[in-house]
Amino acid sequence: MTPGILDPGSVSRRAYLKSAVAAGGSVGLAACVDRFDSNGGLEDVPQGDPETVPSRQHAWNEFLPTDDHGNVRPPRHHVLGYVDLADGVDPEETQEPFADALADLEQAFEWSNEGLLFTVGYSPSYFDRFDADLPDAVDLPAPESLSDLEEPELDRTDLLIHLASDRPDAVIEAEEALVGDAETANGQEVTDVTDLLERVDRRTGFVGAGLPQENRDVSGVPDDAPIPEEAPLFMGFMNGFREAQASEDRVTIEEGPFEGATTEHVSTIEFQLRDWWHQENHFQRVAKMFSPTHADDDLVGEHGERFDSDPRVAEVAEDVLETASQRGVVGHAQKAASARVDGEPILLRRDFDSTDDDRAGLHFLSLQREIADFVRVREAITGAALADETSVGRRVNNGILQYFFVRRRANALVPPRPLRSFPRPDP
């Protein structure tokens, strides 16, 4: 057995591969290779062509599979790399090798869930090293606490690298080629940039039917939690419905030198789901996750399968205060939908569950045109006015606030591909 990895004979293939991604490095990669048979190693991960990759780094949707209702199915395995420039590195003098390394990854892996999808984002701290300011079209404040209910640590590393694939070995090998010891990825040489980058932290996760059920043996999830087998997330419900997601166009900056970019926010959230699964019945979970109307009318099903492409939260978004006043409970998705602009969602969510540090959690990753859009939605979810004006509490019965705790926050700018290598604020 590879050190640090679950016994392959004691768990399912999916759980074993999730643990390999969490371990990372040569240990995790060796575990992936051990687990795949001779027909399933890295050699069957499709290679790519940088000339076919879209200009927008966040343009993933058309390269991902969809279900029967047109909902995009996200990659199953994810790594978030929190990276600083190494001491003494001048970003303007090292743009070319980093650009080459990223293009090498695109050559090594097809731009798809079967190969590799990735983004490279830059924090406000990265841009603070320059005398020039970001253009007015870019809204990129430093991360901050967004409620008196939270005291998160604020991530200020220079870069935020998001790697995603259905293939855990692809994610690990790409990560090691950028910030580890590997000289190749998927059989392709990758320009060595390890002297330029210093890995500060890595966070991992997964999303997909069956994965939460199989990775529940961590703090925060009761042993007998009836997580549906088809649920892609620990709280038991599907998300990412097409009608509840902003389009990639909606989250794209439309003018200025960073036209084609987007902003990224990541909240690292810790779950405490014992009460969610023990004290609440299915009706109450639906009411708190979606709305009491959804529970009354049995709109959801076991895990959200009745929604097709629309969770129907727009229908109850204008009734948030009335619902809280009359029912003493209000839905999480109902509150979030109240922050839509002209009836349209303003966030594109690409979040995923996590068992980092053996705790159940979520890396809430959202893309938006402005960080202010995320703040708008988060303020609606916090529901402070509801607690002041109705019988719902600051956390209790106020959506799902009592079950999750924000531990970290990060903001980043995800430039278009031509500017993704150590950009200036005034490119």
C-alpha positions as CSV (number, residue, x, y, z in Angstrom):
1,M,0.0,0.0,0.0
2,T,1.3,3.5,-0.9
3,P,2.0,5.4,2.3
4,G,-0.7,7.9,3.2
5,I,-3.3,6.4,0.9
6,L,-6.3,4.2,1.8
7,D,-5.9,0.5,1.4
8,P,-7.2,-0.1,-2.2
9,G,-8.8,-3.3,-1.1
10,S,-11.0,-1.7,1.5
11,V,-12.7,1.1,-0.4
12,S,-14.3,1.8,-3.7
13,R,-12.2,2.9,-6.7
14,R,-13.8,6.4,-6.6
15,A,-13.0,6.9,-2.9
16,Y,-9.5,5.6,-3.3
17,L,-8.7,8.0,-6.2
18,K,-10.2,10.9,-4.2
19,S,-7.7,10.1,-1.4
20,A,-4.9,10.0,-3.9
21,V,-5.7,13.6,-5.1
22,A,-5.8,14.7,-1.5
23,A,-2.4,13.3,-0.9
24,G,-0.9,14.8,-4.0
25,G,2.7,14.7,-5.1
26,S,4.5,11.6,-6.1
27,V,2.7,9.6,-3.4
28,G,-0.7,10.4,-4.8
29,L,0.4,9.9,-8.4
30,A,1.9,6.5,-7.6
31,A,-1.4,5.6,-6.0
32,C,-3.4,6.6,-9.1
33,V,-1.0,4.6,-11.3
34,D,-1.2,1.6,-9.0
35,R,-5.0,1.7,-9.0
36,F,-5.4,1.8,-12.7
37,D,-4.7,-1.4,-14.6
38,S,-2.5,-1.5,-17.7
39,N,-5.3,0.0,-19.8
40,G,-6.0,2.9,-17.5
41,G,-2.7,4.7,-16.9
42,L,-1.7,8.2,-17.9
43,E,-1.1,7.0,-21.4
44,D,-4.8,7.1,-22.2
45,V,-5.4,10.7,-21.1
46,P,-5.9,12.6,-24.3
47,Q,-3.3,15.2,-25.3
48,G,-4.3,18.7,-26.4
49,D,-3.5,21.5,-28.8
50,P,-3.0,25.1,-27.4
51,E,-4.3,26.5,-30.7
52,T,-7.8,25.2,-30.0
53,V,-8.1,26.5,-26.4
54,P,-10.4,29.5,-26.0
55,S,-9.1,32.9,-25.1
56,R,-11.1,33.1,-21.9
57,Q,-9.5,30.9,-19.2
58,H,-12.9,30.3,-17.6
59,A,-14.5,29.1,-20.8
60,W,-15.1,25.5,-19.6
61,N,-18.8,24.8,-20.3
62,E,-18.7,23.9,-23.9
63,F,-15.9,21.4,-23.2
64,L,-17.8,19.6,-20.4
65,P,-20.5,17.0,-20.7
66,T,-24.2,17.8,-19.9
67,D,-27.0,15.8,-18.5
68,D,-30.3,15.2,-20.3
69,H,-31.5,18.6,-19.2
70,G,-28.5,20.6,-20.4
71,N,-27.0,21.0,-16.9
72,V,-23.2,21.1,-17.2
73,R,-21.5,18.3,-15.3
74,P,-18.3,19.6,-13.6
75,P,-15.1,17.7,-13.4
76,R,-14.9,15.2,-10.5
77,H,-11.5,16.0,-9.1
78,H,-10.1,19.4,-8.1
79,V,-7.0,21.0,-6.7
80,L,-6.6,24.6,-5.6
81,G,-3.0,25.7,-5.5
82,Y,-2.2,28.8,-3.4
83,V,1.2,30.0,-4.7
84,D,3.6,32.9,-4.2
85,L,6.3,34.2,-6.4
86,A,9.6,33.1,-5.1
87,D,11.8,35.6,-3.4
88,G,13.6,37.9,-5.9
89,V,11.5,36.9,-8.9
90,D,10.6,39.8,-11.1
91,P,7.3,38.9,-12.8
92,E,7.9,41.1,-15.8
93,E,11.2,39.3,-16.6
94,T,9.7,35.9,-16.2
95,Q,6.5,36.1,-18.2
96,E,7.8,34.1,-21.1
97,P,8.8,30.9,-19.2
98,F,5.6,30.8,-17.2
99,A,3.6,31.4,-20.4
100,D,5.5,28.5,-22.0
101,A,4.8,26.2,-19.0
102,L,1.0,26.9,-19.2
103,A,1.0,26.3,-22.9
104,D,2.9,23.1,-22.3
105,L,0.1,21.9,-20.1
106,E,-2.4,22.6,-22.8
107,Q,-0.2,20.6,-25.2
108,A,0.0,17.7,-22.6
109,F,-3.8,17.6,-21.8
110,E,-6.9,18.0,-23.9
111,W,-9.0,21.0,-22.8
112,S,-11.8,18.9,-21.4
113,N,-12.9,17.0,-18.3
114,E,-11.2,13.9,-19.7
115,G,-7.9,15.8,-20.0
116,L,-7.4,19.0,-17.9
117,L,-9.1,22.3,-17.3
118,F,-7.4,25.0,-15.3
119,T,-7.3,28.7,-14.5
120,V,-4.5,30.9,-13.1
121,G,-5.8,33.8,-11.0
122,Y,-3.9,36.7,-9.4
123,S,-4.7,38.2,-6.0
124,P,-4.9,41.9,-5.0
125,S,-1.6,41.2,-3.2
126,Y,0.1,40.3,-6.4
127,F,-1.0,43.5,-8.1
128,D,0.1,45.6,-5.0
129,R,3.7,45.1,-6.0
130,F,3.2,47.4,-9.0
131,D,3.0,51.2,-8.9
132,A,0.2,51.2,-11.4
133,D,-3.4,50.5,-10.5
134,L,-5.8,48.1,-12.0
135,P,-8.2,49.7,-14.5
136,D,-11.6,50.9,-13.3
137,A,-13.3,48.0,-15.1
138,V,-11.7,45.5,-12.7
139,D,-13.3,45.2,-9.3
140,L,-10.8,43.3,-7.2
141,P,-10.8,44.3,-3.5
142,A,-8.8,42.4,-0.9
143,P,-10.7,39.6,0.7
144,E,-12.5,40.5,4.0
145,S,-15.0,39.2,6.5
146,L,-18.5,39.7,5.1
147,S,-20.5,39.2,8.3
148,D,-20.1,39.4,12.1
149,L,-21.0,35.7,12.0
150,E,-17.6,34.8,10.6
151,E,-13.9,35.4,11.3
152,P,-12.2,33.9,8.3
153,E,-8.5,33.8,7.6
154,L,-7.8,35.9,4.5
155,D,-5.7,34.3,1.8
156,R,-3.2,36.7,0.3
157,T,-1.0,34.5,-1.8
158,D,0.0,35.9,-5.2
159,L,-1.5,33.2,-7.4
160,L,-4.6,30.9,-7.2
161,I,-4.3,28.0,-9.6
162,H,-7.4,25.8,-10.1
163,L,-6.9,22.4,-11.7
164,A,-9.8,20.1,-12.6
165,S,-10.4,16.8,-14.4
166,D,-12.3,13.6,-14.2
167,R,-8.9,12.0,-14.1
168,P,-7.1,12.3,-10.7
169,D,-3.8,11.4,-12.2
170,A,-4.0,14.3,-14.7
171,V,-4.7,16.8,-11.9
172,I,-1.8,15.5,-9.8
173,E,0.7,15.4,-12.6
174,A,-0.2,18.8,-13.9
175,E,0.2,20.2,-10.4
176,E,3.6,18.6,-9.9
177,A,4.8,19.9,-13.3
178,L,4.0,23.5,-12.3
179,V,5.0,23.6,-8.6
180,G,6.6,20.2,-7.8
181,D,9.4,18.0,-9.0
182,A,8.0,16.6,-12.2
183,E,9.6,17.5,-15.5
184,T,6.9,16.1,-17.7
185,A,3.1,15.8,-17.7
186,N,1.3,13.2,-19.7
187,G,4.4,12.4,-21.6
188,Q,5.1,16.0,-22.6
189,E,8.0,18.1,-21.3
190,V,6.9,21.1,-19.3
191,T,9.0,24.3,-19.0
192,D,10.6,24.3,-15.6
193,V,9.2,27.2,-13.5
194,T,9.7,25.7,-10.1
195,D,12.3,28.4,-9.3
196,L,9.7,31.0,-9.9
197,L,6.9,29.7,-7.7
198,E,6.6,28.8,-4.1
199,R,3.6,26.6,-3.1
200,V,2.1,27.9,0.1
201,D,-1.0,25.7,0.4
202,R,-3.0,23.2,-1.6
203,R,-6.7,22.3,-1.2
204,T,-8.5,19.5,-2.8
205,G,-12.0,18.3,-3.4
206,F,-14.5,16.4,-5.5
207,V,-18.0,16.7,-6.9
208,G,-20.2,14.0,-8.4
209,A,-22.8,11.4,-7.7
210,G,-21.6,8.9,-5.2
211,L,-18.5,10.7,-4.0
212,P,-20.0,12.3,-0.9
213,Q,-21.5,9.0,0.1
214,E,-18.2,7.2,-0.3
215,N,-16.1,9.9,1.5
216,R,-18.3,10.5,4.5
217,D,-15.9,9.1,7.1
218,V,-14.7,12.5,8.3
219,S,-15.5,14.9,11.1
220,G,-18.7,16.8,10.5
221,V,-20.7,14.0,8.8
222,P,-22.6,11.5,11.1
223,D,-21.9,7.9,10.3
224,D,-25.6,7.2,9.6
225,A,-26.3,10.3,7.5
226,P,-28.7,9.2,4.7
227,I,-26.9,10.9,1.9
228,P,-28.5,9.9,-1.3
229,E,-26.3,7.8,-3.6
230,E,-26.9,10.2,-6.5
231,A,-26.2,13.3,-4.5
232,P,-23.0,15.1,-5.7
233,L,-22.5,17.1,-2.4
234,F,-22.5,16.3,1.3
235,M,-25.7,18.2,2.0
236,G,-27.6,15.7,-0.2
237,F,-28.9,17.9,-3.0
238,M,-27.8,18.7,-6.6
239,N,-26.7,22.1,-7.6
240,G,-25.4,23.8,-10.8
241,F,-28.8,23.8,-12.5
242,R,-28.5,25.7,-15.8
243,E,-31.3,28.2,-15.0
244,A,-29.6,29.0,-11.6
245,Q,-26.2,29.7,-13.0
246,A,-24.8,32.8,-14.7
247,S,-23.5,32.3,-18.2
248,E,-19.8,32.6,-18.9
249,D,-20.7,35.8,-20.8
250,R,-22.4,37.2,-17.8
251,V,-19.4,36.8,-15.6
252,T,-16.9,38.1,-18.2
253,I,-15.3,41.6,-17.9
254,E,-16.5,43.4,-21.1
255,E,-14.2,46.4,-21.5
256,G,-10.7,47.7,-20.8
257,P,-7.3,46.0,-21.1
258,F,-8.6,42.9,-19.1
259,E,-11.6,42.4,-21.5
260,G,-12.3,38.7,-21.5
261,A,-11.2,38.2,-17.8
262,T,-13.4,37.3,-14.8
263,T,-13.0,37.6,-11.1
264,E,-12.9,34.6,-8.8
265,H,-13.9,34.2,-5.1
266,V,-13.1,31.1,-3.0
267,S,-14.6,30.6,0.4
268,T,-13.3,27.6,2.4
269,I,-16.2,26.4,4.4
270,E,-16.4,23.8,7.2
271,F,-19.6,21.7,7.6
272,Q,-21.2,20.5,10.8
273,L,-23.9,18.3,9.5
274,R,-24.9,16.2,12.5
275,D,-28.0,18.3,13.1
276,W,-28.7,18.6,9.4
277,W,-29.0,14.8,9.1
278,H,-30.2,13.9,12.6
279,Q,-32.6,16.7,13.7
280,E,-34.1,17.8,10.4
281,N,-36.3,15.6,8.3
282,H,-36.4,15.7,4.5
283,F,-39.2,18.3,4.5
284,Q,-37.2,20.6,6.8
285,R,-34.0,20.1,4.8
286,V,-35.8,21.1,1.6
287,A,-37.4,24.1,3.3
288,K,-34.1,25.4,4.5
289,M,-32.1,24.6,1.3
290,F,-34.6,25.8,-1.2
291,S,-37.8,27.3,0.4
292,P,-40.9,26.2,2.4
293,T,-42.9,26.3,-0.8
294,H,-40.6,23.7,-2.4
295,A,-41.2,21.5,0.7
296,D,-45.0,22.1,0.7
297,D,-45.3,21.2,-3.0
298,D,-42.8,18.4,-3.1
299,L,-40.9,20.0,-5.9
300,V,-37.4,18.6,-5.2
301,G,-37.5,14.8,-5.0
302,E,-34.9,12.9,-3.1
303,H,-31.9,15.0,-4.1
304,G,-33.2,17.5,-6.7
305,E,-33.9,15.2,-9.6
306,R,-37.4,16.8,-10.2
307,F,-35.9,20.1,-11.2
308,D,-34.7,19.3,-14.7
309,S,-32.7,22.5,-15.4
310,D,-34.5,24.9,-13.1
311,P,-34.7,24.7,-9.3
312,R,-37.6,27.2,-9.5
313,V,-36.2,29.6,-6.9
314,A,-37.0,32.7,-9.0
315,E,-40.7,32.0,-8.2
316,V,-40.1,32.5,-4.5
317,A,-37.3,35.1,-4.6
318,E,-39.5,38.1,-4.1
319,D,-41.3,36.5,-1.1
320,V,-38.2,36.2,1.2
321,L,-39.4,38.6,3.9
322,E,-43.0,37.3,3.7
323,T,-41.8,33.7,3.9
324,A,-39.6,34.4,6.9
325,S,-42.4,36.4,8.6
326,Q,-45.2,33.8,8.0
327,R,-43.3,30.6,8.2
328,G,-40.4,31.3,10.6
329,V,-38.0,29.8,8.2
330,V,-36.5,30.9,4.8
331,G,-34.6,29.0,2.1
332,H,-30.9,29.4,1.3
333,A,-31.5,29.2,-2.5
334,Q,-34.5,31.5,-2.1
335,K,-32.4,34.2,-0.4
336,A,-29.6,33.8,-3.0
337,A,-32.1,34.2,-5.9
338,S,-33.3,37.5,-4.4
339,A,-29.9,39.0,-5.3
340,R,-30.4,38.3,-9.1
341,V,-30.2,41.3,-11.4
342,D,-33.1,41.7,-13.8
343,G,-34.1,38.2,-12.9
344,E,-30.7,36.7,-14.0
345,P,-28.2,34.9,-11.8
346,I,-24.9,36.8,-11.5
347,L,-22.6,34.1,-10.1
348,L,-21.2,31.1,-12.0
349,R,-20.5,28.5,-9.3
350,R,-17.8,25.9,-9.7
351,D,-17.6,24.7,-6.0
352,F,-16.9,21.3,-4.7
353,D,-16.9,19.3,-1.5
354,S,-13.7,18.6,0.4
355,T,-12.3,16.3,3.1
356,D,-9.1,18.4,3.7
357,D,-7.8,17.9,7.2
358,D,-10.3,15.0,7.6
359,R,-13.2,17.5,7.9
360,A,-16.2,17.7,5.8
361,G,-16.2,21.0,3.9
362,L,-16.8,22.9,0.7
363,H,-14.6,25.1,-1.4
364,F,-17.2,27.6,-2.6
365,L,-15.7,28.8,-5.9
366,S,-17.6,31.4,-7.8
367,L,-16.9,33.5,-10.9
368,Q,-18.5,36.9,-11.4
369,R,-17.9,40.0,-13.4
370,E,-17.2,42.0,-10.2
371,I,-16.4,40.8,-6.7
372,A,-19.2,43.2,-5.7
373,D,-21.6,40.7,-7.3
374,F,-20.4,38.0,-5.0
375,V,-20.8,40.3,-2.0
376,R,-24.3,41.1,-3.1
377,V,-25.3,37.5,-3.1
378,R,-23.5,36.8,0.2
379,E,-25.3,39.6,1.9
380,A,-28.6,38.2,0.7
381,I,-27.6,34.7,2.0
382,T,-26.6,36.2,5.4
383,G,-30.1,37.6,5.8
384,A,-29.3,40.0,8.5
385,A,-32.5,42.1,7.9
386,L,-34.6,39.0,8.1
387,A,-33.2,38.2,11.5
388,D,-34.0,41.8,12.6
389,E,-37.5,41.9,11.2
390,T,-38.9,38.4,11.6
391,S,-38.7,35.4,14.0
392,V,-35.9,33.7,12.1
393,G,-32.5,33.7,13.9
394,R,-29.2,35.0,12.9
395,R,-28.3,31.4,12.0
396,V,-31.3,29.2,13.1
397,N,-33.9,28.8,10.4
398,N,-32.1,31.4,8.3
399,G,-31.4,29.1,5.3
400,I,-28.5,26.8,6.1
401,L,-26.3,29.2,8.0
402,Q,-26.3,27.1,11.1
403,Y,-24.6,24.2,9.3
404,F,-21.6,25.9,7.7
405,F,-18.7,28.1,8.9
406,V,-16.5,30.2,6.7
407,R,-12.8,29.6,7.6
408,R,-11.0,31.3,4.7
409,R,-11.6,33.7,1.9
410,A,-9.7,34.6,-1.3
411,N,-10.2,36.9,-4.3
412,A,-8.5,36.8,-7.6
413,L,-8.5,38.1,-11.2
414,V,-8.5,35.5,-13.9
415,P,-7.1,37.2,-16.9
416,P,-7.7,36.1,-20.5
417,R,-5.1,33.6,-21.8
418,P,-2.9,36.2,-23.6
419,L,-2.4,38.0,-20.2
420,R,-2.4,35.1,-17.8
421,S,1.4,35.0,-17.3
422,F,2.4,37.4,-14.6
423,P,0.3,40.4,-15.9
424,R,0.8,44.0,-15.0
425,P,-2.2,45.9,-13.7
426,D,-1.9,48.1,-16.8
427,P,-1.1,45.6,-19.6
